[in-house]
Amino acid sequence: MNFRLSSLAFTGALMLGASAASASVIVFDDFSSNSGWTLGTKWQIGSTSVSPFATGNPDPAEDHTGTTDNGVLGALLGGNIGAPDGLHDFYYATSPTYNLANVTGVNLSFWRWLNSDYDDFMTSQVEVFDGAAWQVIYTNCCIGSDGYVDDSAWNLQSFNVAAHADNNASFSVRFSYDVTDLVTGDGVFTISGWNVDDLEITGTRIPEPGTLALVGLGMLALARRARR
């Protein structure tokens, strides 16, 4: 009898754990305000607006969310980067730390409106922090057309970051760009740069062993009462 009751409790706990362990949204940021991002040189969170004429396409007139705040994360919103900046190392926009302990199957997505010069002149990147070091998950370096990007609409970007984010209590994301050449040919373009909206992190929350143990004990008690 004891074995049967214990088995019932254990099975019930596993069933509850399985139902709880489904993918869900862990983080969502529509950039209606600054939720804790560290903004380096040129980076802003605010209302987007069309940038002046330059190479490629201008910044968007509206955010992706379609809300009245029109909020996005971007490099010099409504303006242009590149040639006006001069040579510089990476300028970063870094998210707050997200505690993904007990979260698995992590996926990062966001909507992008990016215009970036060829990779010989400008590198545009996305990195994630794996708990020990930053890992590049996107770069315009070495992609088609020698890294030139000229988005004219919002484009969904999605990355499986489970290798870097699963069970990571100090996960974070950062966007960046640099300028590396002002003189070759006509030099780096004057260009609109990064715009990011509706960043989302999804994953599966795994119940802690102690939670399952408590559920099992509760179901065991219920089973004993039912036998009386």
C-alpha atoms as a printed R data frame, in Angstrom:
    type eleno elety resid chain resno      x      y       z
1   ATOM     1    CA   MET     A     1  0.000  0.000   0.000
2   ATOM     2    CA   ASN     A     2  2.742  2.435   0.903
3   ATOM     3    CA   PHE     A     3  4.452  1.783  -2.436
4   ATOM     4    CA   ARG     A     4  1.255  2.447  -4.350
5   ATOM     5    CA   LEU     A     5  0.591  5.700  -2.524
6   ATOM     6    CA   SER     A     6  4.151  6.915  -2.967
7   ATOM     7    CA   SER     A     7  4.020  6.066  -6.661
8   ATOM     8    CA   LEU     A     8  0.794  8.020  -7.056
9   ATOM     9    CA   ALA     A     9  2.286 11.036  -5.347
10  ATOM    10    CA   PHE     A    10  5.453 10.854  -7.417
11  ATOM    11    CA   THR     A    11  3.514 10.465 -10.666
12  ATOM    12    CA   GLY     A    12  1.285 13.408  -9.777
13  ATOM    13    CA   ALA     A    13  4.296 15.565  -9.012
14  ATOM    14    CA   LEU     A    14  5.858 14.678 -12.336
15  ATOM    15    CA   MET     A    15  2.627 15.482 -14.177
16  ATOM    16    CA   LEU     A    16  2.402 18.856 -12.466
17  ATOM    17    CA   GLY     A    17  6.049 19.532 -13.229
18  ATOM    18    CA   ALA     A    18  5.509 18.644 -16.879
19  ATOM    19    CA   SER     A    19  2.515 20.976 -17.140
20  ATOM    20    CA   ALA     A    20  4.491 23.811 -15.537
21  ATOM    21    CA   ALA     A    21  7.475 23.185 -17.802
22  ATOM    22    CA   SER     A    22  6.152 24.812 -20.970
23  ATOM    23    CA   ALA     A    23  7.753 27.646 -22.914
24  ATOM    24    CA   SER     A    24  6.699 31.107 -21.800
25  ATOM    25    CA   VAL     A    25  7.762 34.730 -22.134
26  ATOM    26    CA   ILE     A    26 10.386 35.494 -19.503
27  ATOM    27    CA   VAL     A    27 11.256 39.050 -20.611
28  ATOM    28    CA   PHE     A    28  9.476 41.500 -22.902
29  ATOM    29    CA   ASP     A    29 10.670 45.049 -23.522
30  ATOM    30    CA   ASP     A    30  8.836 47.412 -25.886
31  ATOM    31    CA   PHE     A    31 11.155 50.319 -24.995
32  ATOM    32    CA   SER     A    32  8.285 52.538 -23.907
33  ATOM    33    CA   SER     A    33 10.748 53.554 -21.184
34  ATOM    34    CA   ASN     A    34 14.238 52.611 -20.055
35  ATOM    35    CA   SER     A    35 13.872 49.381 -18.054
36  ATOM    36    CA   GLY     A    36 17.476 49.430 -16.864
37  ATOM    37    CA   TRP     A    37 19.584 49.563 -20.012
38  ATOM    38    CA   THR     A    38 23.066 51.099 -19.865
39  ATOM    39    CA   LEU     A    39 23.335 53.418 -22.862
40  ATOM    40    CA   GLY     A    40 26.778 54.229 -24.211
41  ATOM    41    CA   THR     A    41 27.739 56.995 -26.617
42  ATOM    42    CA   LYS     A    42 25.043 57.752 -29.242
43  ATOM    43    CA   TRP     A    43 22.592 55.161 -27.868
44  ATOM    44    CA   GLN     A    44 19.111 56.292 -26.828
45  ATOM    45    CA   ILE     A    45 15.721 54.951 -25.772
46  ATOM    46    CA   GLY     A    46 12.922 57.210 -26.895
47  ATOM    47    CA   SER     A    47 10.525 58.096 -29.680
48  ATOM    48    CA   THR     A    48 11.702 57.186 -33.145
49  ATOM    49    CA   SER     A    49 11.578 59.628 -36.035
50  ATOM    50    CA   VAL     A    50 12.754 59.678 -39.643
51  ATOM    51    CA   SER     A    51 16.407 60.638 -39.961
52  ATOM    52    CA   PRO     A    52 17.726 63.082 -42.601
53  ATOM    53    CA   PHE     A    53 18.660 61.775 -46.035
54  ATOM    54    CA   ALA     A    54 21.839 59.676 -46.055
55  ATOM    55    CA   THR     A    55 23.139 56.408 -47.515
56  ATOM    56    CA   GLY     A    56 20.684 53.515 -47.212
57  ATOM    57    CA   ASN     A    57 17.316 54.024 -45.556
58  ATOM    58    CA   PRO     A    58 16.331 56.422 -42.779
59  ATOM    59    CA   ASP     A    59 15.240 55.565 -39.256
60  ATOM    60    CA   PRO     A    60 11.604 54.413 -39.083
61  ATOM    61    CA   ALA     A    61  8.747 56.848 -38.632
62  ATOM    62    CA   GLU     A    62  6.993 54.488 -36.198
63  ATOM    63    CA   ASP     A    63  8.019 51.830 -33.708
64  ATOM    64    CA   HIS     A    64  7.148 48.181 -34.294
65  ATOM    65    CA   THR     A    65  4.815 47.923 -31.284
66  ATOM    66    CA   GLY     A    66  2.425 50.487 -32.716
67  ATOM    67    CA   THR     A    67  1.978 52.323 -29.412
68  ATOM    68    CA   THR     A    68  1.606 56.059 -28.982
69  ATOM    69    CA   ASP     A    69  4.954 56.377 -27.172
70  ATOM    70    CA   ASN     A    70  6.714 55.247 -30.396
71  ATOM    71    CA   GLY     A    71  9.552 53.953 -28.220
72  ATOM    72    CA   VAL     A    72 12.600 52.139 -29.576
73  ATOM    73    CA   LEU     A    73 16.234 51.508 -28.697
74  ATOM    74    CA   GLY     A    74 18.516 53.050 -31.277
75  ATOM    75    CA   ALA     A    75 21.747 54.760 -32.195
76  ATOM    76    CA   LEU     A    76 21.056 58.515 -32.390
77  ATOM    77    CA   LEU     A    77 17.282 58.373 -32.916
78  ATOM    78    CA   GLY     A    78 16.202 60.494 -35.860
79  ATOM    79    CA   GLY     A    79 19.835 61.116 -36.796
80  ATOM    80    CA   ASN     A    80 22.784 59.519 -38.578
81  ATOM    81    CA   ILE     A    81 25.973 57.824 -37.448
82  ATOM    82    CA   GLY     A    82 29.175 56.759 -39.229
83  ATOM    83    CA   ALA     A    83 31.115 59.580 -40.852
84  ATOM    84    CA   PRO     A    84 29.934 62.226 -38.329
85  ATOM    85    CA   ASP     A    85 31.324 60.075 -35.485
86  ATOM    86    CA   GLY     A    86 34.911 59.718 -36.631
87  ATOM    87    CA   LEU     A    87 36.892 56.577 -35.863
88  ATOM    88    CA   HIS     A    88 35.860 54.812 -32.659
89  ATOM    89    CA   ASP     A    89 35.718 51.450 -30.930
90  ATOM    90    CA   PHE     A    90 32.373 49.811 -30.180
91  ATOM    91    CA   TYR     A    91 29.613 51.928 -28.666
92  ATOM    92    CA   TYR     A    92 27.292 49.709 -26.600
93  ATOM    93    CA   ALA     A    93 23.706 49.531 -25.421
94  ATOM    94    CA   THR     A    94 23.594 46.890 -22.667
95  ATOM    95    CA   SER     A    95 20.485 45.349 -21.134
96  ATOM    96    CA   PRO     A    96 19.941 44.827 -17.426
97  ATOM    97    CA   THR     A    97 20.866 41.397 -16.037
98  ATOM    98    CA   TYR     A    98 18.166 38.763 -16.473
99  ATOM    99    CA   ASN     A    99 18.054 35.871 -14.001
100 ATOM   100    CA   LEU     A   100 17.459 32.753 -16.094
101 ATOM   101    CA   ALA     A   101 18.325 30.242 -13.392
102 ATOM   102    CA   ASN     A   102 16.017 27.225 -13.786
103 ATOM   103    CA   VAL     A   103 15.098 28.333 -17.326
104 ATOM   104    CA   THR     A   104 15.994 26.166 -20.331
105 ATOM   105    CA   GLY     A   105 15.514 26.277 -24.089
106 ATOM   106    CA   VAL     A   106 16.107 30.032 -24.099
107 ATOM   107    CA   ASN     A   107 15.376 31.997 -27.272
108 ATOM   108    CA   LEU     A   108 16.082 35.687 -27.902
109 ATOM   109    CA   SER     A   109 14.116 37.668 -30.476
110 ATOM   110    CA   PHE     A   110 13.667 41.311 -31.390
111 ATOM   111    CA   TRP     A   111 12.529 43.463 -34.293
112 ATOM   112    CA   ARG     A   112 15.323 45.205 -36.167
113 ATOM   113    CA   TRP     A   113 15.543 48.202 -38.473
114 ATOM   114    CA   LEU     A   114 19.256 48.439 -39.235
115 ATOM   115    CA   ASN     A   115 21.309 50.337 -41.775
116 ATOM   116    CA   SER     A   116 25.021 49.589 -41.549
117 ATOM   117    CA   ASP     A   117 27.995 50.298 -43.794
118 ATOM   118    CA   TYR     A   118 30.184 47.548 -45.270
119 ATOM   119    CA   ASP     A   119 32.105 45.601 -42.650
120 ATOM   120    CA   ASP     A   120 35.438 47.106 -43.732
121 ATOM   121    CA   PHE     A   121 34.123 50.431 -42.438
122 ATOM   122    CA   MET     A   122 31.553 49.623 -39.729
123 ATOM   123    CA   THR     A   123 30.736 46.527 -37.670
124 ATOM   124    CA   SER     A   124 27.259 46.119 -36.166
125 ATOM   125    CA   GLN     A   125 26.862 43.356 -33.594
126 ATOM   126    CA   VAL     A   126 24.581 41.636 -31.090
127 ATOM   127    CA   GLU     A   127 26.148 39.802 -28.149
128 ATOM   128    CA   VAL     A   128 24.914 37.864 -25.128
129 ATOM   129    CA   PHE     A   129 26.641 37.314 -21.782
130 ATOM   130    CA   ASP     A   130 27.023 33.621 -20.920
131 ATOM   131    CA   GLY     A   131 27.965 34.196 -17.290
132 ATOM   132    CA   ALA     A   132 31.691 34.453 -18.006
133 ATOM   133    CA   ALA     A   133 32.175 36.252 -21.340
134 ATOM   134    CA   TRP     A   134 30.347 38.023 -24.148
135 ATOM   135    CA   GLN     A   135 29.437 35.853 -27.135
136 ATOM   136    CA   VAL     A   136 28.640 37.285 -30.596
137 ATOM   137    CA   ILE     A   137 25.353 35.954 -31.985
138 ATOM   138    CA   TYR     A   138 25.038 38.415 -34.889
139 ATOM   139    CA   THR     A   139 27.495 40.506 -36.856
140 ATOM   140    CA   ASN     A   140 27.287 42.136 -40.260
141 ATOM   141    CA   CYS     A   141 30.878 41.019 -40.819
142 ATOM   142    CA   CYS     A   142 31.312 38.455 -43.589
143 ATOM   143    CA   ILE     A   143 27.651 38.188 -44.586
144 ATOM   144    CA   GLY     A   144 26.279 38.783 -48.096
145 ATOM   145    CA   SER     A   145 27.120 42.048 -49.876
146 ATOM   146    CA   ASP     A   146 30.230 42.377 -47.683
147 ATOM   147    CA   GLY     A   147 28.199 43.279 -44.636
148 ATOM   148    CA   TYR     A   148 26.145 46.146 -46.036
149 ATOM   149    CA   VAL     A   149 22.676 46.245 -44.427
150 ATOM   150    CA   ASP     A   150 19.860 48.548 -45.569
151 ATOM   151    CA   ASP     A   151 16.612 47.601 -43.812
152 ATOM   152    CA   SER     A   152 13.587 49.541 -45.018
153 ATOM   153    CA   ALA     A   153 11.081 47.787 -42.720
154 ATOM   154    CA   TRP     A   154 10.965 46.090 -39.351
155 ATOM   155    CA   ASN     A   155 12.537 42.608 -39.560
156 ATOM   156    CA   LEU     A   156 12.120 39.881 -36.957
157 ATOM   157    CA   GLN     A   157 15.417 38.447 -35.692
158 ATOM   158    CA   SER     A   158 15.364 35.232 -33.663
159 ATOM   159    CA   PHE     A   159 18.275 33.385 -32.026
160 ATOM   160    CA   ASN     A   160 18.485 30.126 -30.113
161 ATOM   161    CA   VAL     A   161 20.751 31.161 -27.240
162 ATOM   162    CA   ALA     A   162 20.255 28.082 -25.065
163 ATOM   163    CA   ALA     A   163 23.994 27.310 -25.120
164 ATOM   164    CA   HIS     A   164 24.683 30.692 -23.501
165 ATOM   165    CA   ALA     A   165 21.533 31.392 -21.507
166 ATOM   166    CA   ASP     A   166 20.126 28.171 -20.041
167 ATOM   167    CA   ASN     A   167 20.341 28.227 -16.218
168 ATOM   168    CA   ASN     A   168 22.307 31.488 -16.424
169 ATOM   169    CA   ALA     A   169 21.521 33.786 -13.513
170 ATOM   170    CA   SER     A   170 23.448 36.690 -15.080
171 ATOM   171    CA   PHE     A   171 22.303 36.709 -18.702
172 ATOM   172    CA   SER     A   172 22.278 39.990 -20.607
173 ATOM   173    CA   VAL     A   173 22.204 41.325 -24.161
174 ATOM   174    CA   ARG     A   174 24.055 44.149 -25.842
175 ATOM   175    CA   PHE     A   175 23.942 45.881 -29.230
176 ATOM   176    CA   SER     A   176 26.918 47.731 -30.664
177 ATOM   177    CA   TYR     A   177 28.639 49.329 -33.645
178 ATOM   178    CA   ASP     A   178 32.057 50.756 -34.391
179 ATOM   179    CA   VAL     A   179 33.695 52.839 -37.140
180 ATOM   180    CA   THR     A   180 36.999 51.486 -38.453
181 ATOM   181    CA   ASP     A   181 37.834 53.328 -41.706
182 ATOM   182    CA   LEU     A   182 37.334 56.960 -42.692
183 ATOM   183    CA   VAL     A   183 39.705 57.220 -45.632
184 ATOM   184    CA   THR     A   184 39.508 54.229 -48.005
185 ATOM   185    CA   GLY     A   185 37.521 55.229 -51.098
186 ATOM   186    CA   ASP     A   186 34.902 57.692 -49.919
187 ATOM   187    CA   GLY     A   187 35.296 56.552 -46.307
188 ATOM   188    CA   VAL     A   188 32.541 55.319 -44.002
189 ATOM   189    CA   PHE     A   189 28.988 56.241 -44.979
190 ATOM   190    CA   THR     A   190 26.735 58.616 -43.118
191 ATOM   191    CA   ILE     A   191 23.996 56.138 -42.267
192 ATOM   192    CA   SER     A   192 21.045 55.726 -39.892
193 ATOM   193    CA   GLY     A   193 22.304 52.728 -37.863
194 ATOM   194    CA   TRP     A   194 20.497 50.581 -35.299
195 ATOM   195    CA   ASN     A   195 16.815 50.586 -34.311
196 ATOM   196    CA   VAL     A   196 15.492 47.806 -32.041
197 ATOM   197    CA   ASP     A   197 12.002 47.129 -30.692
198 ATOM   198    CA   ASP     A   198  9.953 44.474 -28.890
199 ATOM   199    CA   LEU     A   199 12.812 42.446 -27.454
200 ATOM   200    CA   GLU     A   200 11.609 39.107 -26.083
201 ATOM   201    CA   ILE     A   201 13.247 36.261 -24.182
202 ATOM   202    CA   THR     A   202 11.347 32.982 -23.992
203 ATOM   203    CA   GLY     A   203 12.146 29.705 -22.280
204 ATOM   204    CA   THR     A   204 10.877 26.883 -20.124
205 ATOM   205    CA   ARG     A   205 10.869 27.353 -16.358
206 ATOM   206    CA   ILE     A   206 11.881 24.140 -14.599
207 ATOM   207    CA   PRO     A   207 10.309 23.702 -11.141
208 ATOM   208    CA   GLU     A   208 12.905 23.361  -8.413
209 ATOM   209    CA   PRO     A   209 13.213 19.876  -6.857
210 ATOM   210    CA   GLY     A   210 11.898 21.178  -3.550
211 ATOM   211    CA   THR     A   211  8.691 22.322  -5.257
212 ATOM   212    CA   LEU     A   212  8.091 18.873  -6.735
213 ATOM   213    CA   ALA     A   213  8.821 17.245  -3.374
214 ATOM   214    CA   LEU     A   214  6.194 19.416  -1.665
215 ATOM   215    CA   VAL     A   215  3.659 18.598  -4.365
216 ATOM   216    CA   GLY     A   216  4.407 14.905  -3.932
217 ATOM   217    CA   LEU     A   217  3.895 15.101  -0.162
218 ATOM   218    CA   GLY     A   218  0.623 16.928  -0.653
219 ATOM   219    CA   MET     A   219 -0.687 14.330  -3.058
220 ATOM   220    CA   LEU     A   220  0.454 11.556  -0.734
221 ATOM   221    CA   ALA     A   221 -1.569 13.119   2.094
222 ATOM   222    CA   LEU     A   222 -4.630 13.386  -0.152
223 ATOM   223    CA   ALA     A   223 -4.266  9.747  -1.194
224 ATOM   224    CA   ARG     A   224 -4.081  8.622   2.437
225 ATOM   225    CA   ARG     A   225 -7.205 10.579   3.319
226 ATOM   226    CA   ALA     A   226 -9.014  9.023   0.371
227 ATOM   227    CA   ARG     A   227 -8.172  5.535   1.678
228 ATOM   228    CA   ARG     A   228 -9.776  6.160   5.079
